[in-house]
Amino acid sequence: MSPDRPFDLQAHRGGAGLWPENTLEAFGRALALGVSTLELDVHLTAQDDVVVSHDPTVRGGLADAHRIRELTRGDLPPTMPLLRQVAALLRERGADPVRVNLEIKYDALDAAQLTTREEFVEKVVAALRIDRMVGRTSIQCFDWGVLGLVHAAEPALERNLLVSPRYLRPAAEGPSPWFDGLVVDPDFVRTAAAQGFTAISPVHGSPYASGVDDPAYTPFTTQALVDEAHAAGMRVIPYVVDDEPTMRHFVRIGVDGLITNRPERLRDVLADEGSDVPPAFPGNNHPARGVSLS
């Protein structure tokens, strides 16, 4: 772990194993529990609002799935917050140390993509500037081109490369479309370091829903990968780790943080391992004590 930054306990979509994902309820309860980072996903509406959602479409009361990019804010479920509402929540709680890890949900394989890399990055960066969130936000993406554009638009933003073997595989007609034309070394850490990325967030292993106690489990995030990334000056924050034995394993091999649906479990593991846990920011409506973790 970096000596100037404690272990990064990231609540995946606000703690999707505990509360409705990517909602103000989830983010508020995660703050009341005590996490160091709120991890979330964003899309753009037809009016360029930056909204928090993992999926690019919504159903709700609509007859069929519709793309968020084709809808106005008023068409969306009331539980789907704007990014600026998350910023307001952090201010209201006085949660100054808590960071945001924002995934730009650009899909390089979507032939019907309605937003270019450039436009997506431009709107997200503008929203972060308006709410003075640049200094506390990292942008993560599987798409190397998006992260390159982020640096060009706002060099102060940290950039985390999401990594999974399937995003590194070449396409039938050439290199992976997620490289956006960049020549990526087979040892992707070398290229990530050359691009100046702040961190890599690799998938923890396979089967994805499993962990170290499964005899069939094969880690993707290995000690060698952690050591190589650290030697290159990048942090390592695997995703998404939900069981205690696997959390403990990664803490012990020296990762810098974990993205998890179950932040309460990771708090317990960190405490057991002698590490500090993030402070709670309960506010008036979500007391730290009595938070339901069922």
C-alpha positions as CSV (number, residue, x, y, z in Angstrom):
1,M,0.0,0.0,0.0
2,S,1.1,3.6,-0.7
3,P,2.4,5.1,2.5
4,D,0.5,8.3,1.9
5,R,-2.9,6.7,1.2
6,P,-4.5,4.1,3.4
7,F,-6.2,0.9,2.1
8,D,-8.9,1.9,-0.3
9,L,-12.2,0.3,0.6
10,Q,-14.4,0.9,-2.4
11,A,-18.2,0.3,-2.1
12,H,-19.1,-1.1,-5.5
13,R,-22.2,0.8,-6.8
14,G,-22.5,2.0,-3.2
15,G,-22.6,-1.5,-1.8
16,A,-24.7,-3.5,-4.2
17,G,-24.7,-6.6,-1.9
18,L,-26.4,-4.6,0.8
19,W,-28.6,-1.9,-0.7
20,P,-30.2,-0.9,-4.0
21,E,-27.2,-0.3,-6.3
22,N,-26.2,3.1,-7.6
23,T,-28.8,4.9,-5.6
24,L,-28.6,7.8,-3.0
25,E,-29.8,5.3,-0.4
26,A,-26.9,3.0,-1.1
27,F,-24.3,5.9,-1.2
28,G,-25.8,7.3,2.0
29,R,-25.7,4.0,3.9
30,A,-22.1,3.3,2.6
31,L,-21.0,6.6,4.1
32,A,-22.8,5.8,7.4
33,L,-21.0,2.4,7.5
34,G,-17.6,3.9,6.6
35,V,-15.9,3.5,3.2
36,S,-13.0,5.4,1.6
37,T,-14.5,5.5,-1.9
38,L,-17.9,5.4,-3.5
39,E,-17.6,3.4,-6.8
40,L,-20.3,4.2,-9.4
41,D,-21.2,4.1,-13.1
42,V,-22.4,6.9,-15.3
43,H,-24.3,7.5,-18.5
44,L,-25.5,10.6,-20.4
45,T,-29.2,11.5,-21.0
46,A,-30.5,13.1,-24.2
47,Q,-29.9,16.5,-22.5
48,D,-26.4,15.6,-21.4
49,D,-27.2,15.1,-17.7
50,V,-24.7,12.8,-16.1
51,V,-26.7,10.1,-14.4
52,V,-25.6,7.2,-12.2
53,S,-26.5,3.8,-13.6
54,H,-24.7,0.6,-14.5
55,D,-26.9,-0.4,-17.4
56,P,-27.3,1.8,-20.6
57,T,-31.1,1.1,-20.7
58,V,-34.1,1.4,-18.4
59,R,-37.4,-0.5,-18.4
60,G,-39.4,0.5,-15.4
61,G,-42.9,1.6,-16.6
62,L,-41.7,1.7,-20.2
63,A,-43.0,-1.0,-22.5
64,D,-39.5,-1.8,-23.8
65,A,-36.0,-1.1,-22.8
66,H,-34.9,2.4,-23.9
67,R,-31.4,3.8,-23.9
68,I,-30.7,6.4,-21.3
69,R,-29.0,8.5,-24.0
70,E,-32.3,8.9,-25.7
71,L,-34.3,9.8,-22.6
72,T,-34.6,13.0,-20.6
73,R,-34.1,13.2,-16.9
74,G,-37.9,13.2,-16.4
75,D,-38.2,9.9,-18.2
76,L,-35.8,8.1,-15.8
77,P,-36.7,6.3,-12.5
78,P,-36.7,8.7,-9.6
79,T,-34.2,6.4,-7.8
80,M,-31.6,7.0,-10.5
81,P,-29.6,10.0,-9.2
82,L,-27.7,12.6,-11.0
83,L,-23.9,12.7,-10.4
84,R,-24.3,16.1,-8.9
85,Q,-26.7,14.6,-6.3
86,V,-24.0,12.3,-5.2
87,A,-21.7,15.3,-4.9
88,A,-24.3,17.1,-2.8
89,L,-24.6,14.1,-0.5
90,L,-20.9,14.1,0.1
91,R,-21.0,17.8,1.0
92,E,-24.0,17.4,3.2
93,R,-22.3,14.6,5.2
94,G,-19.1,16.5,5.5
95,A,-17.4,13.4,4.0
96,D,-14.3,15.3,2.8
97,P,-11.9,12.3,2.9
98,V,-14.3,10.1,0.8
99,R,-13.4,9.8,-2.9
100,V,-15.4,8.8,-5.9
101,N,-14.3,6.2,-8.4
102,L,-16.4,6.8,-11.5
103,E,-16.7,4.4,-14.4
104,I,-17.4,5.9,-17.8
105,K,-19.6,3.2,-19.3
106,Y,-18.4,3.5,-22.8
107,D,-18.9,0.3,-24.9
108,A,-16.4,-0.2,-27.6
109,L,-18.4,-3.1,-29.0
110,D,-21.7,-1.4,-29.3
111,A,-22.3,-0.7,-33.0
112,A,-25.3,1.5,-32.1
113,Q,-23.3,3.6,-29.7
114,L,-25.0,7.0,-29.3
115,T,-22.1,8.8,-27.6
116,T,-18.5,9.1,-28.9
117,R,-15.6,8.7,-26.5
118,E,-14.8,12.4,-26.9
119,E,-18.4,13.5,-26.0
120,F,-18.7,11.2,-23.1
121,V,-15.4,12.4,-21.5
122,E,-16.2,16.0,-22.2
123,K,-19.6,15.9,-20.4
124,V,-18.3,14.0,-17.4
125,V,-15.3,16.2,-16.9
126,A,-17.5,19.3,-17.2
127,A,-19.9,17.9,-14.5
128,L,-17.0,17.1,-12.2
129,R,-15.6,20.6,-12.6
130,I,-19.0,22.3,-11.9
131,D,-19.2,20.4,-8.5
132,R,-15.5,20.8,-7.7
133,M,-15.1,17.0,-7.7
134,V,-11.9,16.7,-9.8
135,G,-9.5,16.5,-6.9
136,R,-11.4,13.6,-5.2
137,T,-12.4,11.6,-8.3
138,S,-10.7,8.8,-10.3
139,I,-12.0,7.8,-13.7
140,Q,-12.0,4.1,-14.5
141,C,-12.8,2.4,-17.7
142,F,-12.0,-0.8,-19.7
143,D,-11.4,1.4,-22.7
144,W,-7.9,2.7,-23.1
145,G,-8.9,5.5,-25.5
146,V,-11.4,6.9,-22.9
147,L,-8.6,7.2,-20.3
148,G,-6.3,8.9,-22.8
149,L,-9.0,11.5,-23.5
150,V,-9.6,12.0,-19.8
151,H,-5.9,13.0,-19.3
152,A,-6.1,15.4,-22.2
153,A,-9.3,17.0,-20.9
154,E,-8.2,17.2,-17.2
155,P,-4.7,16.1,-16.2
156,A,-5.6,16.4,-12.5
157,L,-8.0,13.4,-12.7
158,E,-6.6,10.1,-11.6
159,R,-7.1,7.2,-14.1
160,N,-7.7,3.6,-13.2
161,L,-7.5,1.0,-16.0
162,L,-10.1,-1.8,-15.5
163,V,-8.6,-5.1,-16.7
164,S,-10.1,-8.4,-17.7
165,P,-8.6,-11.0,-20.1
166,R,-11.6,-10.6,-22.4
167,Y,-10.9,-7.0,-22.9
168,L,-7.3,-7.7,-23.9
169,R,-8.1,-10.4,-26.5
170,P,-7.7,-9.4,-30.1
171,A,-10.7,-9.2,-32.3
172,A,-11.1,-11.3,-35.4
173,E,-10.0,-8.5,-37.6
174,G,-7.2,-7.1,-35.4
175,P,-6.3,-5.8,-31.9
176,S,-8.8,-5.4,-29.2
177,P,-11.3,-2.6,-30.0
178,W,-10.9,-1.5,-26.4
179,F,-7.3,-0.3,-27.2
180,D,-8.7,2.4,-29.5
181,G,-5.7,1.9,-31.8
182,L,-3.1,2.0,-29.1
183,V,-0.4,-0.6,-29.4
184,V,-0.6,-2.5,-26.1
185,D,2.3,-4.7,-25.1
186,P,1.3,-8.3,-24.2
187,D,2.5,-7.4,-20.8
188,F,-0.2,-4.8,-20.4
189,V,1.3,-3.3,-17.2
190,R,4.1,-1.9,-19.3
191,T,1.8,0.0,-21.6
192,A,-0.5,1.1,-18.7
193,A,2.5,2.6,-16.9
194,A,3.7,4.3,-20.1
195,Q,0.3,5.9,-20.4
196,G,0.6,7.3,-16.9
197,F,-2.3,5.5,-15.4
198,T,-2.7,5.9,-11.6
199,A,-3.9,2.4,-10.9
200,I,-5.0,-0.9,-12.5
201,S,-8.2,-2.5,-11.3
202,P,-7.9,-6.1,-12.5
203,V,-10.6,-8.8,-12.2
204,H,-9.6,-10.8,-9.1
205,G,-9.8,-14.2,-10.8
206,S,-12.0,-17.0,-12.2
207,P,-14.7,-18.2,-11.7
208,Y,-15.6,-14.6,-11.1
209,A,-18.3,-15.3,-8.5
210,S,-15.9,-17.7,-6.6
211,G,-12.8,-17.2,-4.5
212,V,-9.7,-18.7,-3.1
213,D,-11.6,-21.4,-1.2
214,D,-12.9,-22.9,-4.5
215,P,-10.5,-25.6,-5.8
216,A,-11.3,-24.5,-9.4
217,Y,-10.4,-20.9,-8.7
218,T,-7.5,-19.3,-10.7
219,P,-6.4,-15.8,-9.7
220,F,-5.8,-13.2,-12.4
221,T,-4.5,-10.7,-9.8
222,T,-1.4,-12.5,-8.7
223,Q,1.5,-11.5,-6.4
224,A,3.6,-11.1,-9.5
225,L,1.1,-8.7,-11.1
226,V,0.9,-6.7,-7.9
227,D,4.6,-6.5,-7.6
228,E,5.1,-5.4,-11.2
229,A,2.4,-2.7,-11.0
230,H,3.9,-1.4,-7.8
231,A,7.4,-1.3,-9.4
232,A,5.9,0.7,-12.2
233,G,4.4,3.2,-9.8
234,M,0.7,2.1,-10.1
235,R,-1.7,1.0,-7.3
236,V,-3.6,-2.2,-7.6
237,I,-7.3,-2.3,-6.7
238,P,-9.0,-5.6,-7.8
239,Y,-12.7,-5.9,-8.5
240,V,-15.2,-7.3,-7.3
241,V,-14.2,-9.2,-4.2
242,D,-17.1,-10.2,-1.8
243,D,-16.0,-13.2,0.3
244,E,-13.8,-12.8,3.4
245,P,-11.1,-15.5,2.6
246,T,-10.4,-13.8,-0.8
247,M,-10.4,-10.4,0.7
248,R,-7.9,-11.5,3.4
249,H,-5.7,-13.1,0.7
250,F,-5.5,-9.9,-1.3
251,V,-4.9,-7.8,1.7
252,R,-2.0,-10.0,2.7
253,I,-0.4,-9.9,-0.8
254,G,-0.3,-6.1,-0.7
255,V,-3.0,-4.8,-2.9
256,D,-3.9,-1.1,-2.4
257,G,-7.6,-1.5,-2.2
258,L,-10.6,-3.7,-3.1
259,I,-13.8,-3.0,-4.9
260,T,-16.6,-4.9,-3.1
261,N,-20.3,-5.3,-2.9
262,R,-19.9,-6.1,0.8
263,P,-18.0,-3.3,2.4
264,E,-19.0,-4.4,5.9
265,R,-17.1,-7.7,5.4
266,L,-14.0,-5.9,4.2
267,R,-14.1,-3.6,7.2
268,D,-14.1,-6.7,9.4
269,V,-11.2,-8.2,7.5
270,L,-9.1,-5.0,7.6
271,A,-9.7,-4.7,11.4
272,D,-8.7,-8.4,11.9
273,E,-5.5,-7.8,9.9
274,G,-4.6,-4.8,12.0
275,S,-5.4,-2.1,9.4
276,D,-7.3,1.1,9.9
277,V,-10.9,1.2,8.7
278,P,-12.4,4.3,7.1
279,P,-14.4,6.7,9.3
280,A,-18.2,6.8,9.2
281,F,-20.2,9.8,8.0
282,P,-23.7,9.0,9.2
283,G,-25.5,12.3,8.9
284,N,-28.9,12.7,10.5
285,N,-31.0,10.2,8.6
286,H,-28.6,7.2,8.4
287,P,-27.1,6.6,11.8
288,A,-23.9,4.5,11.7
289,R,-25.4,2.3,14.4
290,G,-28.4,0.2,13.5
291,V,-27.6,0.2,9.7
292,S,-29.2,-3.0,8.3
293,L,-26.6,-5.3,6.8
294,S,-29.0,-8.1,6.0
